[in-house]
Amino acid sequence: MKLLDRIERHLKESHMSATRFGRRAVGDPRFVLDLRCGRRPRRRTVEKVERYLADQPNR
């Protein structure tokens, strides 16, 4: 599953806004919005997001 798909699922399940997710996961409130527009994150950023998702209780 693509990173953005996993993030979107998390947002839906946790009722979290995209800006809050970006701020918490990588310190960038525009992160998800930019991904939706085609941004390609660096490997290190992807690793941060994956760590954040793995640490969430509903994952």
N, C-alpha and C positions, 0 to 999 in steps of 0.2 A: 504494500500500500504506500502511496506517495506521502511525503511529509505533510503537504498541505491537506490532504484528505484526513490524515491522522489528527492534525490540529483542528480541522473543522468538526470532526466527530467529538473531540474533547470539548470544544466550545459548546456544542449542542448539549452534550451530556452534563456538563458542569454549569451551564447557563452563565458562562463567562463571556465578557465582551472581547472582541479581537484586540482592542488596545490594551486592556488589562493583561491579557495573555502575553502579548509582546513585551510589555513592561516587566512582567514577572519572569518570563523565560529568558529573555536576552537583553533586557534593559532598553528596548526600542518599541515605543507604542505604535509605530507605523509598520512594524515587522509583518504582521499578517496581511495588512492591507497591501503592502508592497508585494508579498508573495502572490496574492490574488491577481496582481497586475503583471506578473511574470518575473519578479525578482528571483535570482538564483543565489541562495545563501552559500557562504563558504562552508567547508567541511567542519571547521571549529564551531560555527554557529549551529549547524545541524546537530552536532554532538551535544551542545548545550540544550537545545530543544528536546532532543531524545532523552537526555538526563532528567529534564524537568517533567516530561510526560511520564517517565518511569517512576518518578517520586510521588506522583499524584495518587491519592487513595482510591479513586474510582477507576484506575487503569488496570 
